[in-house]
């Protein structure tokens, strides 16, 4: 056990946490879709507490919206990596960006389905 603990230094944990916060800050300040989805999460979280008295339902409703944010972050990462490679049009770049966008769409549809199932 001590061997595993020694592999992860406090400095590494602090740097990793700092990098995560930098990514989150970038998304909040620069990514319009992420900003909109944060608003959706905040409003949806409040609505979940008003619309349901069951803790598991609330967790599913809020969790489904949090999942949208996670997928949006991954989509933004893919888009940034593709843009870093080059700005010229390329079929594989389009496919990568379209697949990321499709993942966001599916996460939004899943969240909507969860909310509909719980509320109806």
C-alpha positions, 0 to 999 in steps of 0.5 A: 500500500505504501508503494502505491501511495509513494507513486502519487506525490502531493505535488502531482496531485496539486498540479493535476487539480490545477490543470483541471481547474484551468480547463474548467475555467477555459470552458466557462469563460470561452466555450459558449455551449458549455456556458449554456449547459452550465445554466441548464445544469443550475436551473435543472438542479433547482427544478429537480428539487421542486419537481421531485421528492425522491432522492434517486430521481433527483440524482438521476435528473441532476446527474444526467445534466452533469453528464452533458457537461462532461461530454461537452468538455470532451467534445471541446477537447477533441475540437481543440486537438483537431484545430491544433493539427491544422486549419485546412479542411480534411474529411477526418477532421470533419468526422472527428468534430461531427462525432464529438457533436453527436456525442453531445446530442446523444447526452442531451437526448438521454438527459431529456429522456430521463427527465420525461420518464421521471416526470410523466 
